[in-house]
Amino acid sequence: MKKYLFITALIAGVAVFMSFNEGVKKEMGKAIEPKNMDTKVLPGDNFFEYVNGGWIKAHPVPPEYSQYGAFTILYEENQKKLRSLIEKVSAEENAPKGSVAQKIRDFYNSGMDTVTIEKMGIKPIQKELNKIEKLKTKEDVVRYMATMQRHGMAPVFHFFADADQRNSSMEIANLYQGGLGLPDVDYYLNQDEGSQKLREAYVEHLTKMFMLKGDDKALATKEAAMVMDFETKLAKVSFTRVEQRDPVRNYNKMSLAALKDTVPGYDWDLFFKSLGLENPGDINVAQVSYFKGVGNLMADTDMDTWKAYLTWNLLDASANYLSKDFVEQNFDFYGKTLSGQPKMQPRWKRVLGVVSGGLGEALGQLYVEEYFPASSKERMVKLVNNLRTAFGQRIEKLDWMTDATKQKALEKLSAITVKIGYPDKWKDYSKLEIVPGSYFDNILAVRAFGFNRKLNKIGKPVDKAEWGMTPQTVNAYYNPSNNEIVFPAAILQPPFFNPEADDAVNYGAIGVVIGHEMTHGFDDQGRQYDKVGNLNDWWTEADAKAFKEKTDKLVALYDHYTVLDSLHVNGKLTLGENIADLGGLNISYQAYQNSLNGKTPAPIDGFTADQRFYMGYAQVWRQSIRPKALAQRLKTDVHSPGEARVNVPPFNIDAFIKAFDINKENKLYIPEENRAYIW
Ligand SMILES: [Zn+2]
């Protein structure tokens, strides 16, 4: 699983771009803008508020968002840029059939053609609904589940291609738990009042979706209850999110014959044959106990329940591309009820997000041509090298690690591959056919294209040049099985990377982002992978034990961090990200010190360079967030909320404590013995 800088794998969430030299500077003014601060708050009592309080007051969450911050602003700016690119392409009426311009134009226009979409109503999925209605046997169910996978849906479980975690140069088939309509297992099983209310709201949503499909209320109510009951059974055999973070536990490579032995209740021959993959080769069954549970459910579940569940999966995966009644009902639950977002984004933004997801690198290519200057790439290459050197120096000086393990760590560090801006080789969309007219047909075409791509990968070498994110995405990631860090063009903008800012601020922002991604290679998950990306333990037992003791301290610090009155951050769920934040801060600070060569820069606006380094970091995470969205993120996101990302890690660091004169009277003060020193 790749590690992202912020929010876990945004669902179809793709953003866009903008130039380095315009737009943001107007918005940003100075690199550290005093009016964005709240100087009535002491840095040691709430550093997040101290740096960002003024900004937060001036930026309540807009109605069409569940949260709003530095990432969202770049996303917004990028959407405008992307729209203008699409409009330019759309004006090319004579774009030859099969060209990228034709595909972008027709996909976007089909999504904006609400007259046709309304006229079609439920028609685009009627044929599939009829097929589900006609299912008679469990074999029919398995066959249809494969059909849905081919259409980009994932009833009960996910199927995909990924690097073999112990032989990372080869792609293998993967089976991974899934199939839940609520965001997490906890939502089904927790007995608190809030969870119960959400379950009631979910059942109501299911009922309404079945009614929109044309069922009467009595039948729809029955179907909703069946779906809820079935998903609850899936939830009971699912791994929690914390359990999913253990790469060894989630690696269970086996042959098809072994899978059939392990999970005899499911007709795997039929499933793979129906996928078009008669010989899948080795398969990683991520959560064996989950699939055993699924095998049992095959026998114990009646046909009416299967039909209701598959129908719901089809409705859920299609709703956003059908007529308004479906779109609105879908938003009513997933947007309003779950995230507290009052308003949907305007249609053009939603369609643009879909096009940018489906034709991501085609649009990305247009984007970087227009908005990504070569100079940005050069500056980043230099910065990354500085960070790598600094990280190496810190590893050499660690007092808790033996020389043998240090040597391996340094080898791994120097083997990290760096990707900046955009891929060297663009994805080929020539086999994807986009037609004018039917939005839903285009969605299906994109999904089938994606499915065939992954099917073709299985059993072949990993294409190490491939990117897991489009250039227009405001994010970054570390991929442990490639031992690579990746920075899409869109994140190389203020407030992350600001060519106008002083070095202290840039090292605090993009420098920490780079250090964060590098540290992922050495967090509690990443450290289990070797320099070529194989899950392969290279630590001595004593070093592993010392590491665990240190990270346990970090778990405790976050477990005790409270947001929203009584809700805690989950220290175990967010551990990898928290190690990366702390490491990123330490490494980037060291790189900044190296760059100064012993000089002390003059203060700017009354703030010392050290202060500005940490303020540059803090403002990256400024964010207003709706309580419901925050509650959901605390359960589902491996990243801590922005506030905790700012208010915990620096308080473990001597340079910060000194820079802001933090003492034990301060609310966020951490006693020496509880501080985490890791990387
Ligand atoms: Zn991360």
Boltz pocket constraint, residues with backbone or C-beta under 6 A from the ligand:
constraints:
  - pocket:
      binder: B
      contacts: [[A, 3], [A, 4], [A, 5], [A, 6], [A, 516], [A, 517], [A, 520], [A, 576], [A, 577], [A, 580]]
      max_distance: 6.0
